[in-house]
Amino acid sequence: MAPKVEMKTKWNGDIVKIKGHSAMQKSIYEIGYIVEGQAKELAARRYGYLAASINVQFNGGGDELESPSSYAKEKVPSGHNVDSFRKITAPTEDNIVLVGTAVDYAPYQEFGTVKMNAQPFLRPAADLAQGKTLTVLLKNGKYEFGDYLK
């Protein structure tokens, strides 16, 4: 006669969903901030408005704008003003992080014009961050699911 075997199982599906959502949210925010940092490094910095205006926004939060003087290479002429120096609009849905700038001349810097060569900053920043995505996801997944990995 075969020995009697008992097995108990515990359903952790709800906890796993919550931890998975948390790991994903943390990863999305972190990747957004990586893109922001890279874009600020790559942005043209004559008066510092473009670099300072790059910000991250997500549902329920985001960055405040920095002072352009911390990025400026040249002194801003008196009376020089950028009317569109403001934050980008935050998304209304979860799991979305936006990185960008509301400065009106940003598309001309990014893509160039007939008279000016492109000086891209957002697309290369996103490309650089794409290579770090898996590392960020693994790190946050290990943090959230560390109890299950032992």
Backbone as CSV, one residue per row, in Angstrom:
resi,resn,N_x,N_y,N_z,CA_x,CA_y,CA_z,C_x,C_y,C_z
1,MET,0.841,-1.166,0.000,0.000,0.000,0.000,0.900,1.248,0.000
2,ALA,0.562,2.214,-0.849,1.349,3.439,-0.986,1.173,4.309,0.252
3,PRO,2.249,4.997,0.669,2.136,5.864,1.844,1.225,7.045,1.530
4,LYS,0.548,7.493,2.542,-0.355,8.636,2.397,0.466,9.928,2.417
5,VAL,0.249,10.761,1.420,0.980,12.025,1.309,-0.018,13.160,1.421
6,GLU,0.278,14.096,2.293,-0.562,15.279,2.425,0.225,16.495,1.939
7,MET,-0.481,17.362,1.273,0.175,18.566,0.792,-0.768,19.740,1.037
8,LYS,-0.221,20.792,1.579,-0.994,22.007,1.795,-0.470,23.081,0.860
9,THR,-1.373,23.812,0.304,-0.985,24.929,-0.557,-1.614,26.202,-0.025
10,LYS,-0.954,27.292,-0.325,-1.458,28.593,0.089,-1.507,29.487,-1.145
11,TRP,-2.651,30.055,-1.411,-2.827,30.936,-2.556,-2.321,32.327,-2.207
12,ASN,-1.323,32.796,-2.949,-0.760,34.126,-2.740,-1.026,35.037,-3.932
13,GLY,-1.986,34.661,-4.748,-2.241,35.411,-5.981,-2.503,36.879,-5.777
14,ASP,-3.303,37.222,-4.775,-3.609,38.638,-4.542,-2.373,39.410,-4.103
15,ILE,-1.565,38.801,-3.247,-0.325,39.447,-2.796,0.646,39.600,-3.962
16,VAL,0.728,38.566,-4.784,1.628,38.607,-5.938,1.192,39.712,-6.905
17,LYS,-0.087,39.884,-7.119,-0.576,40.958,-7.991,-0.177,42.324,-7.436
18,ILE,-0.339,42.513,-6.138,0.000,43.792,-5.509,1.504,44.048,-5.609
19,LYS,2.294,43.034,-5.312,3.753,43.186,-5.392,4.201,43.419,-6.835
20,GLY,3.579,42.738,-7.782,3.911,42.932,-9.190,3.592,44.341,-9.656
21,HIS,2.432,44.843,-9.226,2.043,46.213,-9.564,3.028,47.215,-8.953
22,SER,3.416,46.975,-7.712,4.361,47.861,-7.035,5.716,47.861,-7.741
23,ALA,6.197,46.680,-8.109,7.482,46.576,-8.813,7.418,47.299,-10.149
24,MET,6.301,47.169,-10.853,6.143,47.831,-12.144,6.109,49.349,-11.970
25,GLN,5.341,49.846,-10.998,5.262,51.289,-10.756,6.632,51.861,-10.428
26,LYS,7.341,51.214,-9.514,8.676,51.700,-9.148,9.586,51.729,-10.364
27,SER,9.512,50.705,-11.183,10.362,50.621,-12.366,10.029,51.714,-13.369
28,ILE,8.748,51.950,-13.585,8.332,52.987,-14.533,8.823,54.358,-14.072
29,TYR,8.656,54.660,-12.790,9.119,55.948,-12.263,10.636,56.072,-12.409
30,GLU,11.339,55.017,-12.046,12.797,55.048,-12.103,13.288,55.252,-13.531
31,ILE,12.685,54.566,-14.481,13.074,54.719,-15.881,12.769,56.140,-16.357
32,GLY,11.644,56.697,-15.926,11.316,58.087,-16.273,12.378,59.050,-15.776
33,TYR,12.845,58.834,-14.556,13.873,59.718,-14.008,15.230,59.502,-14.680
34,ILE,15.490,58.300,-15.152,16.717,58.049,-15.923,16.661,58.836,-17.233
35,VAL,15.511,58.781,-17.911,15.344,59.532,-19.165,15.499,61.023,-18.902
36,GLU,14.886,61.517,-17.831,14.986,62.939,-17.504,16.443,63.353,-17.296
37,GLY,17.167,62.597,-16.515,18.571,62.929,-16.247,19.421,62.939,-17.506
38,GLN,19.231,61.935,-18.355,19.989,61.869,-19.601,19.611,63.029,-20.523
39,ALA,18.325,63.344,-20.612,17.872,64.440,-21.478,18.448,65.775,-21.018
40,LYS,18.504,65.988,-19.712,19.084,67.230,-19.188,20.564,67.321,-19.521
41,GLU,21.250,66.187,-19.499,22.672,66.182,-19.859,22.880,66.497,-21.338
42,LEU,21.960,66.027,-22.182,22.105,66.185,-23.628,21.518,67.485,-24.169
43,ALA,20.675,68.166,-23.401,19.981,69.371,-23.880,20.953,70.526,-24.092
44,ALA,20.626,71.339,-25.094,21.387,72.567,-25.329,21.249,73.452,-24.094
45,ARG,22.328,74.175,-23.748,22.340,74.896,-22.468,22.762,76.348,-22.586
46,ARG,22.405,77.001,-23.637,22.857,78.384,-23.770,22.426,79.222,-22.568
47,TYR,21.115,79.309,-22.328,20.603,80.049,-21.170,20.033,79.127,-20.106
48,GLY,20.012,77.834,-20.358,19.589,76.851,-19.367,18.103,76.563,-19.298
49,TYR,17.293,77.265,-20.106,15.843,77.069,-20.029,15.433,75.656,-20.453
50,LEU,16.001,75.171,-21.526,15.590,73.863,-22.041,15.902,72.751,-21.040
51,ALA,17.131,72.699,-20.565,17.510,71.650,-19.607,16.695,71.741,-18.322
52,ALA,16.502,72.956,-17.829,15.758,73.131,-16.575,14.279,72.800,-16.734
53,SER,13.758,72.919,-17.945,12.325,72.686,-18.158,11.973,71.218,-18.346
54,ILE,12.954,70.364,-18.537,12.675,68.934,-18.719,12.220,68.373,-17.380
55,ASN,11.070,67.724,-17.383,10.520,67.224,-16.129,9.763,65.922,-16.341
56,VAL,9.546,65.214,-15.232,8.835,63.935,-15.208,7.499,64.168,-14.523
57,GLN,6.435,63.637,-15.106,5.111,63.740,-14.499,4.417,62.385,-14.562
58,PHE,3.703,62.051,-13.506,2.913,60.826,-13.464,1.646,61.114,-12.685
59,ASN,0.698,60.209,-12.747,-0.584,60.389,-12.071,-0.344,60.525,-10.572
60,GLY,-0.609,61.704,-10.044,-0.441,61.926,-8.610,0.887,62.526,-8.211
61,GLY,1.745,62.901,-9.153,3.022,63.475,-8.741,3.896,63.848,-9.911
62,GLY,5.118,64.207,-9.576,6.086,64.574,-10.593,7.075,65.593,-10.076
63,ASP,7.876,66.083,-10.981,8.943,67.035,-10.663,8.440,68.461,-10.564
64,GLU,9.179,69.232,-9.818,9.068,70.686,-9.873,10.173,71.157,-10.822
65,LEU,9.993,72.307,-11.416,10.997,72.815,-12.339,12.184,73.393,-11.577
66,GLU,13.338,73.266,-12.192,14.568,73.786,-11.591,14.852,75.183,-12.135
67,SER,15.785,75.845,-11.505,16.201,77.160,-11.964,17.068,77.021,-13.212
68,PRO,16.781,77.779,-14.252,17.614,77.716,-15.456,19.059,78.118,-15.205
69,SER,19.290,78.946,-14.186,20.653,79.425,-13.931,21.612,78.292,-13.596
70,SER,21.097,77.183,-13.064,21.976,76.062,-12.734,22.466,75.328,-13.981
71,TYR,21.840,75.566,-15.135,22.232,74.910,-16.382,22.828,75.874,-17.401
72,ALA,22.724,77.174,-17.173,23.116,78.172,-18.168,24.616,78.199,-18.386
73,LYS,25.002,78.305,-19.656,26.403,78.499,-20.015,26.702,79.977,-20.225
74,GLU,25.656,80.743,-20.538,25.806,82.175,-20.764,24.837,82.929,-19.867
75,LYS,25.172,84.160,-19.560,24.281,84.994,-18.767,23.071,85.381,-19.623
76,VAL,21.904,85.273,-19.023,20.667,85.599,-19.730,20.579,87.106,-19.917
77,PRO,20.348,87.555,-21.159,20.224,89.000,-21.388,19.023,89.571,-20.637
78,SER,19.110,90.817,-20.219,17.993,91.426,-19.493,16.768,91.483,-20.400
79,GLY,15.623,91.216,-19.807,14.374,91.212,-20.554,14.097,89.910,-21.283
80,HIS,15.043,88.986,-21.275,14.855,87.691,-21.948,13.934,86.824,-21.103
81,ASN,12.884,86.308,-21.696,11.909,85.532,-20.954,11.368,84.410,-21.843
82,VAL,11.069,83.300,-21.242,10.440,82.199,-21.963,9.054,82.021,-21.369
83,ASP,8.043,82.372,-22.118,6.671,82.323,-21.617,6.197,80.907,-21.309
84,SER,6.726,79.925,-22.000,6.225,78.563,-21.841,7.043,77.749,-20.834
85,PHE,7.748,78.406,-19.948,8.546,77.690,-18.949,7.606,77.175,-17.862
86,ARG,7.102,75.959,-18.083,6.146,75.345,-17.175,6.288,73.826,-17.232
87,LYS,5.622,73.159,-16.318,5.650,71.697,-16.290,4.786,71.133,-17.415
88,ILE,5.113,69.915,-17.826,4.251,69.226,-18.777,3.014,68.726,-18.030
89,THR,1.981,68.401,-18.751,0.734,67.934,-18.150,0.890,66.493,-17.697
90,ALA,0.481,66.213,-16.473,0.577,64.858,-15.921,-0.500,63.962,-16.526
91,PRO,-0.185,62.678,-16.747,-1.212,61.753,-17.250,-2.259,61.486,-16.163
92,THR,-3.429,61.064,-16.585,-4.502,60.779,-15.633,-4.605,59.293,-15.308
93,GLU,-3.812,58.468,-15.965,-3.866,57.023,-15.762,-2.624,56.544,-15.009
94,ASP,-2.768,55.424,-14.301,-1.625,54.793,-13.649,-0.749,54.115,-14.700
95,ASN,0.444,53.751,-14.291,1.406,53.031,-15.130,1.862,53.829,-16.349
96,ILE,1.725,55.141,-16.288,2.221,56.001,-17.357,3.070,57.094,-16.716
97,VAL,4.261,57.270,-17.242,5.143,58.344,-16.815,5.536,59.121,-18.066
98,LEU,5.369,60.416,-18.016,5.732,61.265,-19.143,6.991,62.049,-18.803
99,VAL,7.882,62.146,-19.765,9.094,62.947,-19.633,9.102,63.898,-20.814
100,GLY,9.282,65.167,-20.540,9.296,66.119,-21.639,9.507,67.534,-21.168
101,THR,9.252,68.459,-22.071,9.403,69.877,-21.799,8.285,70.631,-22.491
102,ALA,7.855,71.709,-21.895,6.819,72.542,-22.495,7.409,73.772,-23.164
103,VAL,8.725,73.866,-23.242,9.364,74.998,-23.901,9.038,74.920,-25.396
104,ASP,8.550,76.027,-25.942,8.064,76.057,-27.323,9.110,75.659,-28.364
105,TYR,10.364,75.963,-28.131,11.381,75.705,-29.145,12.008,74.315,-29.036
106,ALA,11.548,73.498,-28.096,12.113,72.158,-27.917,12.037,71.292,-29.176
107,PRO,10.924,71.278,-29.918,10.896,70.450,-31.135,11.934,70.880,-32.176
108,TYR,12.221,72.185,-32.233,13.227,72.657,-33.185,14.617,72.166,-32.783
109,GLN,14.890,72.131,-31.486,16.170,71.596,-30.996,16.254,70.097,-31.284
110,GLU,15.159,69.394,-31.010,15.147,67.938,-31.145,15.264,67.482,-32.604
111,PHE,14.531,68.150,-33.506,14.455,67.687,-34.891,15.176,68.572,-35.894
112,GLY,15.534,69.796,-35.491,16.195,70.721,-36.395,15.206,71.451,-37.284
113,THR,15.727,72.375,-38.059,14.914,73.141,-39.013,15.694,73.214,-40.317
114,VAL,15.147,73.927,-41.267,15.849,74.123,-42.535,17.157,74.873,-42.304
115,LYS,17.156,75.793,-41.327,18.322,76.630,-41.070,19.188,76.164,-39.901
116,MET,18.744,75.118,-39.188,19.466,74.701,-37.978,19.513,73.171,-37.906
117,ASN,20.682,72.658,-37.627,20.813,71.216,-37.451,20.131,70.767,-36.163
118,ALA,19.659,69.545,-36.160,19.031,68.978,-34.965,20.066,68.801,-33.864
119,GLN,19.633,69.035,-32.624,20.434,68.754,-31.438,19.561,67.898,-30.516
120,PRO,19.318,66.639,-30.913,18.369,65.805,-30.166,18.805,65.576,-28.724
121,PHE,17.818,65.527,-27.840,18.095,65.291,-26.429,17.112,64.295,-25.822
122,LEU,15.840,64.306,-26.221,14.869,63.375,-25.645,14.964,61.975,-26.252
123,ARG,15.040,61.881,-27.565,15.110,60.552,-28.190,16.375,59.799,-27.790
124,PRO,17.551,60.428,-27.816,18.737,59.700,-27.365,18.661,59.316,-25.884
125,ALA,18.035,60.162,-25.074,17.878,59.846,-23.649,16.991,58.614,-23.476
126,ALA,15.916,58.544,-24.250,15.035,57.374,-24.192,15.765,56.126,-24.673
127,ASP,16.585,56.266,-25.713,17.360,55.126,-26.207,18.339,54.624,-25.154
128,LEU,19.005,55.541,-24.463,19.945,55.148,-23.409,19.222,54.455,-22.258
129,ALA,18.067,54.962,-21.892,17.303,54.372,-20.791,16.743,53.006,-21.170
130,GLN,16.451,52.798,-22.451,15.902,51.518,-22.887,16.859,50.374,-22.551
131,GLY,18.147,50.637,-22.659,19.134,49.619,-22.322,19.182,49.294,-20.835
132,LYS,18.648,50.166,-19.991,18.658,49.955,-18.543,17.338,49.395,-18.019
133,THR,16.347,49.254,-18.898,15.010,48.846,-18.483,15.001,47.490,-17.804
134,LEU,15.612,46.506,-18.405,15.607,45.164,-17.832,16.304,45.139,-16.475
135,THR,17.401,45.851,-16.349,18.117,45.918,-15.075,17.233,46.528,-13.988
136,VAL,16.527,47.586,-14.309,15.640,48.241,-13.343,14.500,47.306,-12.947
137,LEU,13.885,46.659,-13.932,12.794,45.726,-13.643,13.259,44.568,-12.767
138,LEU,14.417,44.012,-13.068,14.949,42.905,-12.255,15.228,43.349,-10.827
139,LYS,15.828,44.511,-10.677,16.145,45.020,-9.338,14.879,45.211,-8.511
140,ASN,13.873,45.862,-9.089,12.638,46.101,-8.355,11.838,44.822,-8.141
141,GLY,11.899,43.907,-9.092,11.240,42.613,-8.916,11.869,41.813,-7.795
142,LYS,13.204,41.819,-7.731,13.895,41.110,-6.641,13.577,41.733,-5.294
143,TYR,13.456,43.041,-5.274,13.115,43.714,-4.013,11.720,43.327,-3.553
144,GLU,10.752,43.387,-4.455,9.354,43.087,-4.097,9.134,41.605,-3.809
145,PHE,9.795,40.729,-4.548,9.564,39.298,-4.411,10.702,38.582,-3.693
146,GLY,11.491,39.335,-2.932,12.631,38.750,-2.227,12.246,37.618,-1.306
147,ASP,11.095,37.705,-0.650,10.649,36.647,0.259,10.392,35.339,-0.478
148,TYR,9.966,35.428,-1.726,9.665,34.245,-2.507,10.905,33.640,-3.156
149,LEU,11.971,34.409,-3.239,13.187,33.959,-3.920,14.168,33.246,-2.991
150,LYS,13.854,33.175,-1.717,14.768,32.547,-0.763,14.664,31.058,-0.807
